[in-house]
């Protein structure tokens, strides 16, 4: 009998399976532990999760919640953290992963994703929600230039079937795994996927009052003069998205790190203590960083 010759030695231990490419956060593992809550969006997420595990509602409930809104409005972060606060684990799939040059490749990725979610729920005995973000950047979206490909049709068909009874892919207790889509604009996605009885649509548009509260939450003014100053800054840049204020705080923190670098201090323990003291609201720095970011934002959309 002919034997295949090889110079490779047998492995003493079996190879470890490749890690899952999908991110799953368990309850308590918040993206923003001290995150700001948008009450209306939070309620929309909780309502969607709730009706997908109530026995008398889950079979007829819309499987999908589609959240749209301006870029940087904290749609995906809020969807995930709101789910975690409701006791669900959050499985995250960037829609960019739903791309393939091979026919049916995106469908295979979607299948792997949901099978991973099912297995995780069974292992942890925790209900899971699937969050697919930037949906309009996936092959589901089409326009006059790209048209509709066979992969677009195949993936749309699979997602529509997931929303129809009997609904496949269940949590450990037999309840439906709800799905949340997030994105900026779904007008180029096939209407049949987003129709009533499959998808509940929600437009997340933070109010000016919410932006003020969020900015105050991020900048943490500590005195009367700082309160007045932050209020003026927020009103000046009131048209900026929610993410603008988080980025502004990061700019201020990096400025503090720059001062440590200039002093030759590279000890991370000292850096942590310095940052833990809070970020002083130097008016000149705040105005400088805010104006710089606003200018960058305007240029990026030209």
C-alpha positions as CSV (number, residue, x, y, z in Angstrom):
1,X,0.0,0.0,0.0
2,X,1.4,3.4,-1.0
3,X,1.7,5.8,1.9
4,X,1.9,9.6,1.5
5,X,5.4,10.8,2.5
6,X,5.7,14.0,4.5
7,X,8.4,15.6,6.6
8,X,5.8,17.2,8.9
9,X,5.7,15.8,12.4
10,X,2.3,15.0,13.9
11,X,1.1,17.7,16.1
12,X,1.2,16.8,19.8
13,X,-2.0,18.9,20.5
14,X,-4.9,19.5,18.1
15,X,-5.0,23.0,16.6
16,X,-7.3,25.4,18.4
17,X,-10.4,26.4,16.5
18,X,-10.2,29.9,14.9
19,X,-11.7,32.6,17.1
20,X,-15.1,33.8,16.2
21,X,-15.0,37.0,14.1
22,X,-18.2,38.1,15.6
23,X,-18.3,40.3,18.8
24,X,-20.6,39.2,21.6
25,X,-21.0,41.3,24.8
26,X,-22.6,39.8,27.8
27,X,-24.9,41.8,30.2
28,X,-22.8,44.3,32.1
29,X,-20.1,44.6,29.4
30,X,-21.2,48.0,28.2
31,X,-19.6,49.8,25.4
32,X,-20.1,53.0,27.4
33,X,-20.2,52.0,31.1
34,X,-21.2,55.6,32.1
35,X,-23.1,56.1,28.9
36,X,-25.8,58.7,28.3
37,X,-29.3,57.3,27.9
38,X,-31.6,58.5,25.1
39,X,-35.0,57.6,26.7
40,X,-37.1,57.3,23.5
41,X,-34.5,55.1,21.7
42,X,-34.0,53.1,24.8
43,X,-37.7,52.4,25.1
44,X,-37.9,51.5,21.4
45,X,-35.1,48.9,21.9
46,X,-36.6,47.5,25.1
47,X,-40.1,47.2,23.5
48,X,-38.6,45.3,20.5
49,X,-36.8,42.9,22.8
50,X,-39.7,42.5,25.1
51,X,-42.3,41.5,22.4
52,X,-39.8,39.0,20.9
53,X,-39.8,36.8,24.1
54,X,-43.4,37.2,25.3
55,X,-45.0,33.8,24.2
56,X,-48.2,35.3,22.9
57,X,-46.4,38.0,20.9
58,X,-43.1,36.7,19.7
59,X,-44.3,34.6,16.7
60,X,-46.2,37.6,15.2
61,X,-43.9,40.4,16.4
62,X,-41.6,42.2,13.8
63,X,-38.3,40.4,14.0
64,X,-36.4,43.5,12.9
65,X,-36.0,47.0,14.4
66,X,-34.4,49.4,11.9
67,X,-32.8,52.4,13.5
68,X,-31.8,55.3,11.2
69,X,-30.4,58.7,11.9
70,X,-27.6,61.1,11.2
71,X,-24.0,59.8,11.4
72,X,-22.5,59.9,14.9
73,X,-25.8,59.9,16.7
74,X,-24.9,56.9,18.9
75,X,-27.4,54.5,17.2
76,X,-25.3,51.3,17.4
77,X,-23.8,52.0,20.8
78,X,-27.3,52.8,22.3
79,X,-28.8,49.7,20.6
80,X,-26.1,47.5,22.2
81,X,-26.0,49.1,25.6
82,X,-29.8,49.3,25.9
83,X,-30.0,45.6,25.1
84,X,-27.4,44.9,27.8
85,X,-29.3,46.9,30.3
86,X,-32.4,44.8,29.5
87,X,-30.5,41.6,30.4
88,X,-29.7,40.5,26.8
89,X,-26.3,39.7,25.4
90,X,-25.5,41.7,22.3
91,X,-24.0,40.0,19.2
92,X,-22.6,42.5,16.8
93,X,-22.2,42.0,13.0
94,X,-20.7,44.8,10.9
95,X,-22.7,44.8,7.7
96,X,-19.4,45.2,5.8
97,X,-18.8,41.5,6.6
98,X,-21.8,40.7,4.4
99,X,-19.7,41.0,1.3
100,X,-18.4,38.3,-1.0
101,X,-17.2,37.8,-4.5
102,X,-18.7,34.3,-4.5
103,X,-22.3,33.7,-5.1
104,X,-24.0,33.0,-1.7
105,X,-20.9,34.1,0.3
106,X,-22.8,36.7,2.3
107,X,-25.5,34.2,3.1
108,X,-22.9,31.8,4.5
109,X,-21.5,34.6,6.7
110,X,-25.0,35.4,7.9
111,X,-25.7,31.7,8.7
112,X,-22.4,31.4,10.6
113,X,-23.3,34.5,12.5
114,X,-26.7,33.3,13.7
115,X,-25.3,29.8,14.4
116,X,-22.7,31.4,16.6
117,X,-25.4,33.4,18.4
118,X,-27.5,30.3,19.0
119,X,-24.5,28.4,20.4
120,X,-23.5,31.3,22.6
121,X,-27.1,31.6,24.0
122,X,-27.2,27.8,24.7
123,X,-23.8,27.9,26.4
124,X,-24.5,30.9,28.6
125,X,-28.2,30.5,29.0
126,X,-28.7,34.2,28.3
127,X,-31.0,35.6,25.7
128,X,-29.2,37.3,22.8
129,X,-30.0,40.1,20.4
130,X,-28.3,40.5,17.0
131,X,-27.2,44.0,16.0
132,X,-26.2,44.6,12.4
133,X,-24.8,48.1,11.9
134,X,-24.3,50.3,8.8
135,X,-26.7,48.2,6.9
136,X,-26.8,50.5,3.9
137,X,-23.0,49.8,3.4
138,X,-23.8,46.1,2.8
139,X,-24.6,44.4,-0.5
140,X,-28.3,44.8,0.4
141,X,-28.1,48.4,-0.8
142,X,-28.2,49.2,-4.5
143,X,-28.4,52.4,-6.6
144,X,-28.3,53.4,-10.2
145,X,-24.6,52.7,-10.4
146,X,-24.3,49.3,-8.7
147,X,-27.8,47.9,-9.5
148,X,-28.9,44.7,-7.9
149,X,-26.6,41.7,-7.9
150,X,-27.5,38.0,-7.4
151,X,-25.9,38.3,-4.0
152,X,-28.2,41.2,-3.1
153,X,-31.2,39.2,-4.1
154,X,-30.0,36.1,-2.2
155,X,-29.2,37.9,1.0
156,X,-32.4,39.9,0.9
157,X,-34.3,36.7,0.4
158,X,-32.6,35.0,3.4
159,X,-33.3,38.0,5.7
160,X,-37.0,38.0,4.7
161,X,-37.3,34.3,5.4
162,X,-35.8,34.9,8.9
163,X,-38.7,37.3,9.6
164,X,-41.4,34.9,8.4
165,X,-43.0,32.1,10.5
166,X,-41.7,29.7,11.7
167,X,-38.8,31.9,12.7
168,X,-35.5,30.1,12.7
169,X,-32.6,30.7,15.1
170,X,-33.7,30.7,18.7
171,X,-32.3,31.6,22.1
172,X,-31.6,28.9,24.7
173,X,-35.2,29.1,26.0
174,X,-36.9,28.9,22.6
175,X,-37.6,32.6,22.3
176,X,-36.9,34.4,19.0
177,X,-33.5,36.1,18.6
178,X,-34.5,39.7,17.8
179,X,-32.5,41.6,15.2
180,X,-31.6,45.4,15.2
181,X,-30.4,47.1,12.0
182,X,-28.7,50.5,12.4
183,X,-27.6,52.9,9.6
184,X,-27.9,56.4,8.2
185,X,-30.2,55.9,5.3
186,X,-32.1,52.7,4.2
187,X,-33.8,54.2,1.1
188,X,-31.6,52.0,-1.2
189,X,-32.6,48.8,0.5
190,X,-35.4,46.7,-0.9
191,X,-38.7,47.9,0.6
192,X,-40.0,44.3,1.0
193,X,-37.4,43.7,3.7
194,X,-38.4,46.8,5.7
195,X,-42.2,46.4,5.2
196,X,-44.7,46.2,8.1
197,X,-44.9,42.8,9.9
198,X,-41.2,42.3,9.3
199,X,-39.6,45.5,10.4
200,X,-40.3,48.3,12.8
201,X,-38.7,51.5,11.7
202,X,-37.4,54.1,14.2
203,X,-35.7,57.4,13.4
204,X,-33.2,58.5,16.0
205,X,-32.9,62.3,16.0
206,X,-31.5,63.6,19.3
207,X,-33.2,66.8,20.4
208,X,-31.3,70.0,21.2
209,X,-32.0,69.4,24.8
210,X,-30.6,65.9,24.6
211,X,-27.5,67.2,22.9
212,X,-27.1,69.8,25.7
213,X,-27.4,67.1,28.4
214,X,-25.0,64.8,26.5
215,X,-22.4,67.5,26.1
216,X,-22.7,68.4,29.8
217,X,-22.4,64.6,30.6
218,X,-19.2,64.4,28.6
219,X,-17.5,67.7,29.6
220,X,-18.5,67.6,33.3
221,X,-18.5,71.3,34.1
222,X,-17.9,71.8,37.9
223,X,-18.5,75.5,38.5
224,X,-21.0,78.1,37.7
225,X,-18.7,79.7,35.2
226,X,-18.0,76.4,33.5
227,X,-21.7,75.7,33.3
228,X,-22.2,79.0,31.5
229,X,-19.3,78.4,29.2
230,X,-20.3,74.8,28.2
231,X,-23.9,76.1,27.5
232,X,-22.4,78.7,25.2
233,X,-20.2,76.1,23.4
234,X,-23.1,73.7,22.9
235,X,-25.4,76.4,21.5
236,X,-22.6,77.5,19.1
237,X,-22.1,73.9,17.8
238,X,-25.7,72.7,18.3
239,X,-25.8,71.2,14.7
240,X,-23.0,68.8,15.4
241,X,-23.8,65.1,16.0
242,X,-23.6,63.4,19.4
243,X,-20.2,61.9,18.6
244,X,-18.7,65.4,18.2
245,X,-18.8,65.9,22.0
246,X,-17.2,62.6,22.8
247,X,-14.4,63.4,20.3
248,X,-14.0,66.8,21.8
249,X,-13.4,65.3,25.3
250,X,-10.8,62.9,23.8
251,X,-9.0,65.9,22.2
252,X,-8.8,67.5,25.7
253,X,-7.5,64.3,27.2
254,X,-4.9,63.9,24.5
255,X,-3.8,67.5,25.2
256,X,-3.2,66.5,28.9
257,X,-1.1,63.6,27.7
258,X,0.9,65.9,25.5
259,X,1.7,68.0,28.6
260,X,3.0,64.8,30.3
261,X,5.1,63.9,27.3
262,X,6.6,67.4,27.3
263,X,7.6,66.8,30.9
264,X,9.2,63.5,30.1
265,X,6.6,61.5,32.0
266,X,5.8,58.2,30.4
267,X,4.7,56.2,33.4
268,X,1.1,54.9,32.7
269,X,0.3,55.0,36.4
270,X,0.9,58.7,36.6
271,X,-1.0,59.2,33.4
272,X,-4.0,57.3,34.8
273,X,-3.9,59.4,38.0
274,X,-3.7,62.6,36.0
275,X,-6.7,61.7,33.7
276,X,-8.7,60.5,36.8
277,X,-8.6,64.0,38.1
278,X,-10.8,65.1,35.3
279,X,-10.2,67.3,32.3
280,X,-9.9,71.0,33.0
281,X,-12.1,73.1,30.7
282,X,-9.6,75.5,29.4
283,X,-11.8,77.9,27.3
284,X,-9.1,78.6,24.7
285,X,-8.5,74.8,24.2
286,X,-12.1,73.9,24.1
287,X,-12.9,76.6,21.4
288,X,-9.8,75.6,19.4
289,X,-10.7,71.9,19.4
290,X,-14.4,72.5,18.8
291,X,-13.8,74.8,15.8
292,X,-11.2,72.5,14.3
293,X,-13.5,69.5,14.6
294,X,-16.4,71.4,13.2
295,X,-14.3,72.5,10.2
296,X,-13.2,68.9,9.6
297,X,-16.8,67.8,9.7
298,X,-17.9,70.3,7.1
299,X,-15.0,69.4,4.8
300,X,-15.8,65.6,5.1
301,X,-19.3,66.2,3.7
302,X,-18.3,68.4,0.8
